[in-house]
Amino acid sequence: MKKVLIFLLVIGLTSSQGWASPAPDPKHIPSVKKKIADCVDHQRRLVVETYDNRRLPGFVTKAGTDSFVLSCSVS
């Protein structure tokens, strides 16, 4: 019984890559960076949709080479 549980645990831990969400498409990265830079320059409001289908509205307040900060105002 212990061997079966250990086997299932090892299989479950090693196959977790199949459960992960898909990685971003490398072809879209330059266009996303351009849109983020445009939103920072012109203080535009945007909605970011995540891979788990959440929609996050707000403004980009800071942007780096690989990340950005999305801020929203609560009224």
Distance bins in CASP14 RR format, pairs under 12 A and 6 or more apart:
PFRMAT RR
TARGET T0000
AUTHOR 0000-0000-0000
RMODE 2
METHOD distances of the structure
MODEL  1
1 7 0 0 0 0 0 1 0 0 0 0 0
1 8 0 0 0 0 0 1 0 0 0 0 0
2 8 0 0 0 0 0 1 0 0 0 0 0
2 9 0 0 0 0 0 1 0 0 0 0 0
3 9 0 0 0 0 0 1 0 0 0 0 0
3 10 0 0 0 0 0 1 0 0 0 0 0
4 10 0 0 0 0 0 1 0 0 0 0 0
4 11 0 0 0 0 0 1 0 0 0 0 0
5 11 0 0 0 0 0 1 0 0 0 0 0
5 12 0 0 0 0 0 1 0 0 0 0 0
6 12 0 0 0 0 0 1 0 0 0 0 0
6 13 0 0 0 0 0 1 0 0 0 0 0
7 13 0 0 0 0 0 1 0 0 0 0 0
7 14 0 0 0 0 0 1 0 0 0 0 0
8 14 0 0 0 0 0 1 0 0 0 0 0
8 15 0 0 0 0 0 1 0 0 0 0 0
9 15 0 0 0 0 0 1 0 0 0 0 0
9 16 0 0 0 0 0 1 0 0 0 0 0
10 16 0 0 0 0 0 1 0 0 0 0 0
11 18 0 0 0 0 0 1 0 0 0 0 0
12 18 0 0 0 0 0 1 0 0 0 0 0
12 19 0 0 0 0 1 0 0 0 0 0 0
13 19 0 0 0 0 0 1 0 0 0 0 0
17 23 0 0 0 0 0 1 0 0 0 0 0
20 51 0 0 0 0 1 0 0 0 0 0 0
20 52 0 0 0 0 0 1 0 0 0 0 0
21 50 0 0 0 0 1 0 0 0 0 0 0
21 51 1 0 1 0 0 0 0 0 0 0 0
21 52 1 0 0 1 0 0 0 0 0 0 0
21 53 0 0 0 0 0 1 0 0 0 0 0
21 54 0 0 0 0 0 1 0 0 0 0 0
22 28 0 0 0 0 0 1 0 0 0 0 0
22 50 0 0 0 0 0 1 0 0 0 0 0
22 51 1 0 0 1 0 0 0 0 0 0 0
22 52 0 0 0 0 0 1 0 0 0 0 0
23 29 0 0 0 0 0 1 0 0 0 0 0
23 51 0 0 0 0 1 0 0 0 0 0 0
24 30 0 0 0 0 0 1 0 0 0 0 0
24 31 0 0 0 0 0 1 0 0 0 0 0
24 32 0 0 0 0 1 0 0 0 0 0 0
24 33 0 0 0 0 0 1 0 0 0 0 0
24 50 0 0 0 0 0 1 0 0 0 0 0
24 51 0 0 0 0 1 0 0 0 0 0 0
24 66 0 0 0 0 0 1 0 0 0 0 0
25 31 0 0 0 0 0 1 0 0 0 0 0
25 32 0 0 0 0 1 0 0 0 0 0 0
25 51 0 0 0 0 0 1 0 0 0 0 0
26 32 0 0 0 0 0 1 0 0 0 0 0
26 33 0 0 0 0 0 1 0 0 0 0 0
28 34 0 0 0 0 0 1 0 0 0 0 0
28 35 0 0 0 0 0 1 0 0 0 0 0
29 35 0 0 0 0 0 1 0 0 0 0 0
29 36 0 0 0 0 0 1 0 0 0 0 0
29 65 0 0 0 0 0 1 0 0 0 0 0
29 66 0 0 0 0 1 0 0 0 0 0 0
30 36 0 0 0 0 0 1 0 0 0 0 0
30 37 0 0 0 0 0 1 0 0 0 0 0
30 65 0 0 0 0 0 1 0 0 0 0 0
31 37 0 0 0 0 0 1 0 0 0 0 0
31 38 0 0 0 0 0 1 0 0 0 0 0
32 38 0 0 0 0 0 1 0 0 0 0 0
32 39 0 0 0 0 0 1 0 0 0 0 0
32 46 0 0 0 0 0 1 0 0 0 0 0
32 48 0 0 0 0 1 0 0 0 0 0 0
32 49 0 0 0 0 0 1 0 0 0 0 0
32 60 0 0 0 0 0 1 0 0 0 0 0
32 63 0 0 0 0 0 1 0 0 0 0 0
32 66 0 0 0 0 0 1 0 0 0 0 0
32 67 0 0 0 0 0 1 0 0 0 0 0
32 68 0 0 0 0 1 0 0 0 0 0 0
33 39 0 0 0 0 0 1 0 0 0 0 0
33 40 0 0 0 0 0 1 0 0 0 0 0
33 60 0 0 0 0 0 1 0 0 0 0 0
33 63 0 0 0 0 1 0 0 0 0 0 0
33 64 0 0 0 0 1 0 0 0 0 0 0
33 65 0 0 0 0 1 0 0 0 0 0 0
33 66 0 0 0 0 1 0 0 0 0 0 0
33 67 0 0 0 0 0 1 0 0 0 0 0
33 68 0 0 0 0 1 0 0 0 0 0 0
34 40 0 0 0 0 0 1 0 0 0 0 0
34 41 0 0 0 0 0 1 0 0 0 0 0
34 63 0 0 0 0 0 1 0 0 0 0 0
35 41 0 0 0 0 0 1 0 0 0 0 0
35 42 0 0 0 0 0 1 0 0 0 0 0
35 44 0 0 0 0 1 0 0 0 0 0 0
35 46 1 0 0 1 0 0 0 0 0 0 0
35 47 0 0 0 0 0 1 0 0 0 0 0
35 48 0 0 0 0 0 1 0 0 0 0 0
35 60 0 0 0 0 1 0 0 0 0 0 0
35 63 0 0 0 0 0 1 0 0 0 0 0
35 68 0 0 0 0 0 1 0 0 0 0 0
36 42 0 0 0 0 0 1 0 0 0 0 0
36 44 0 0 0 0 0 1 0 0 0 0 0
36 46 0 0 0 0 1 0 0 0 0 0 0
36 48 0 0 0 0 1 0 0 0 0 0 0
36 59 0 0 0 0 0 1 0 0 0 0 0
36 60 1 0 1 0 0 0 0 0 0 0 0
36 61 0 0 0 0 0 1 0 0 0 0 0
36 62 0 0 0 0 0 1 0 0 0 0 0
36 63 1 0 1 0 0 0 0 0 0 0 0
36 64 0 0 0 0 1 0 0 0 0 0 0
36 65 0 0 0 0 0 1 0 0 0 0 0
36 66 0 0 0 0 0 1 0 0 0 0 0
36 67 0 0 0 0 1 0 0 0 0 0 0
36 68 1 0 1 0 0 0 0 0 0 0 0
36 69 0 0 0 0 0 1 0 0 0 0 0
36 70 0 0 0 0 1 0 0 0 0 0 0
37 44 0 0 0 0 0 1 0 0 0 0 0
37 46 0 0 0 0 0 1 0 0 0 0 0
37 60 0 0 0 0 1 0 0 0 0 0 0
37 62 0 0 0 0 0 1 0 0 0 0 0
37 63 1 0 0 1 0 0 0 0 0 0 0
37 64 0 0 0 0 1 0 0 0 0 0 0
37 65 0 0 0 0 0 1 0 0 0 0 0
37 68 0 0 0 0 1 0 0 0 0 0 0
38 44 1 0 0 1 0 0 0 0 0 0 0
38 46 0 0 0 0 1 0 0 0 0 0 0
38 60 0 0 0 0 1 0 0 0 0 0 0
38 63 0 0 0 0 0 1 0 0 0 0 0
38 68 0 0 0 0 0 1 0 0 0 0 0
39 45 0 0 0 0 1 0 0 0 0 0 0
39 46 1 0 1 0 0 0 0 0 0 0 0
39 47 0 0 0 0 0 1 0 0 0 0 0
39 48 0 0 0 0 0 1 0 0 0 0 0
39 57 0 0 0 0 0 1 0 0 0 0 0
39 58 0 0 0 0 1 0 0 0 0 0 0
39 59 1 0 0 1 0 0 0 0 0 0 0
39 60 1 0 1 0 0 0 0 0 0 0 0
39 61 0 0 0 0 1 0 0 0 0 0 0
39 62 0 0 0 0 0 1 0 0 0 0 0
39 63 0 0 0 0 1 0 0 0 0 0 0
39 68 0 0 0 0 1 0 0 0 0 0 0
39 69 0 0 0 0 0 1 0 0 0 0 0
39 70 0 0 0 0 1 0 0 0 0 0 0
39 71 0 0 0 0 0 1 0 0 0 0 0
40 46 0 0 0 0 0 1 0 0 0 0 0
40 59 0 0 0 0 1 0 0 0 0 0 0
40 60 1 0 1 0 0 0 0 0 0 0 0
40 61 1 0 0 1 0 0 0 0 0 0 0
40 62 1 0 0 1 0 0 0 0 0 0 0
40 63 1 0 1 0 0 0 0 0 0 0 0
40 64 0 0 0 0 1 0 0 0 0 0 0
40 68 1 0 0 1 0 0 0 0 0 0 0
40 69 0 0 0 0 1 0 0 0 0 0 0
40 70 0 0 0 0 0 1 0 0 0 0 0
40 71 0 0 0 0 0 1 0 0 0 0 0
41 59 0 0 0 0 0 1 0 0 0 0 0
41 60 0 0 0 0 1 0 0 0 0 0 0
41 63 0 0 0 0 1 0 0 0 0 0 0
42 59 0 0 0 0 0 1 0 0 0 0 0
42 60 0 0 0 0 0 1 0 0 0 0 0
43 58 0 0 0 0 0 1 0 0 0 0 0
43 59 1 0 0 1 0 0 0 0 0 0 0
43 60 0 0 0 0 1 0 0 0 0 0 0
43 61 0 0 0 0 1 0 0 0 0 0 0
43 71 0 0 0 0 0 1 0 0 0 0 0
44 57 0 0 0 0 0 1 0 0 0 0 0
44 58 0 0 0 0 1 0 0 0 0 0 0
44 59 1 0 0 1 0 0 0 0 0 0 0
44 60 0 0 0 0 1 0 0 0 0 0 0
44 61 0 0 0 0 0 1 0 0 0 0 0
45 56 0 0 0 0 0 1 0 0 0 0 0
45 57 1 0 0 1 0 0 0 0 0 0 0
45 58 1 0 1 0 0 0 0 0 0 0 0
45 59 1 0 1 0 0 0 0 0 0 0 0
45 60 0 0 0 0 1 0 0 0 0 0 0
45 61 0 0 0 0 0 1 0 0 0 0 0
45 70 0 0 0 0 0 1 0 0 0 0 0
45 71 0 0 0 0 0 1 0 0 0 0 0
45 72 0 0 0 0 1 0 0 0 0 0 0
45 73 0 0 0 0 1 0 0 0 0 0 0
46 55 0 0 0 0 0 1 0 0 0 0 0
46 56 0 0 0 0 1 0 0 0 0 0 0
46 57 1 0 0 1 0 0 0 0 0 0 0
46 58 1 0 0 1 0 0 0 0 0 0 0
46 59 1 0 0 1 0 0 0 0 0 0 0
46 60 1 0 0 1 0 0 0 0 0 0 0
46 61 0 0 0 0 0 1 0 0 0 0 0
46 63 0 0 0 0 0 1 0 0 0 0 0
46 68 0 0 0 0 0 1 0 0 0 0 0
46 70 0 0 0 0 1 0 0 0 0 0 0
46 71 0 0 0 0 0 1 0 0 0 0 0
46 72 0 0 0 0 0 1 0 0 0 0 0
47 54 0 0 0 0 0 1 0 0 0 0 0
47 55 1 0 1 0 0 0 0 0 0 0 0
47 56 1 0 0 1 0 0 0 0 0 0 0
47 57 1 0 1 0 0 0 0 0 0 0 0
47 58 1 0 0 1 0 0 0 0 0 0 0
47 59 0 0 0 0 0 1 0 0 0 0 0
47 60 0 0 0 0 0 1 0 0 0 0 0
47 70 0 0 0 0 1 0 0 0 0 0 0
47 72 0 0 0 0 0 1 0 0 0 0 0
48 54 0 0 0 0 1 0 0 0 0 0 0
48 55 1 0 0 1 0 0 0 0 0 0 0
48 56 1 0 1 0 0 0 0 0 0 0 0
48 57 1 0 0 1 0 0 0 0 0 0 0
48 58 1 0 0 1 0 0 0 0 0 0 0
48 59 0 0 0 0 0 1 0 0 0 0 0
48 60 0 0 0 0 1 0 0 0 0 0 0
48 68 0 0 0 0 1 0 0 0 0 0 0
48 69 0 0 0 0 0 1 0 0 0 0 0
48 70 1 0 0 1 0 0 0 0 0 0 0
48 71 0 0 0 0 0 1 0 0 0 0 0
48 72 0 0 0 0 0 1 0 0 0 0 0
49 55 1 0 1 0 0 0 0 0 0 0 0
49 56 1 0 0 1 0 0 0 0 0 0 0
49 57 0 0 0 0 0 1 0 0 0 0 0
49 70 0 0 0 0 0 1 0 0 0 0 0
50 56 1 0 0 1 0 0 0 0 0 0 0
50 70 0 0 0 0 0 1 0 0 0 0 0
54 70 0 0 0 0 0 1 0 0 0 0 0
55 70 0 0 0 0 0 1 0 0 0 0 0
55 72 0 0 0 0 0 1 0 0 0 0 0
56 68 0 0 0 0 0 1 0 0 0 0 0
56 69 0 0 0 0 0 1 0 0 0 0 0
56 70 1 0 0 1 0 0 0 0 0 0 0
56 71 0 0 0 0 0 1 0 0 0 0 0
56 72 1 0 0 1 0 0 0 0 0 0 0
57 70 0 0 0 0 1 0 0 0 0 0 0
57 71 0 0 0 0 0 1 0 0 0 0 0
57 72 1 0 0 1 0 0 0 0 0 0 0
57 73 0 0 0 0 1 0 0 0 0 0 0
57 74 0 0 0 0 0 1 0 0 0 0 0
58 68 0 0 0 0 0 1 0 0 0 0 0
58 69 0 0 0 0 0 1 0 0 0 0 0
58 70 1 0 1 0 0 0 0 0 0 0 0
58 71 1 0 0 1 0 0 0 0 0 0 0
58 72 1 0 1 0 0 0 0 0 0 0 0
58 73 1 0 0 1 0 0 0 0 0 0 0
58 74 0 0 0 0 0 1 0 0 0 0 0
59 68 0 0 0 0 0 1 0 0 0 0 0
59 69 0 0 0 0 1 0 0 0 0 0 0
59 70 1 0 0 1 0 0 0 0 0 0 0
59 71 1 0 1 0 0 0 0 0 0 0 0
59 72 1 0 0 1 0 0 0 0 0 0 0
59 73 1 0 0 1 0 0 0 0 0 0 0
60 67 0 0 0 0 0 1 0 0 0 0 0
60 68 1 0 1 0 0 0 0 0 0 0 0
60 69 1 0 0 1 0 0 0 0 0 0 0
60 70 1 0 0 1 0 0 0 0 0 0 0
60 71 1 0 0 1 0 0 0 0 0 0 0
60 72 0 0 0 0 0 1 0 0 0 0 0
61 68 0 0 0 0 1 0 0 0 0 0 0
61 69 1 0 1 0 0 0 0 0 0 0 0
61 70 1 0 0 1 0 0 0 0 0 0 0
61 71 1 0 1 0 0 0 0 0 0 0 0
61 72 0 0 0 0 0 1 0 0 0 0 0
61 73 0 0 0 0 0 1 0 0 0 0 0
62 68 1 0 0 1 0 0 0 0 0 0 0
62 69 1 0 1 0 0 0 0 0 0 0 0
62 70 0 0 0 0 1 0 0 0 0 0 0
62 71 0 0 0 0 1 0 0 0 0 0 0
63 69 1 0 0 1 0 0 0 0 0 0 0
63 70 0 0 0 0 1 0 0 0 0 0 0
63 71 0 0 0 0 0 1 0 0 0 0 0
END
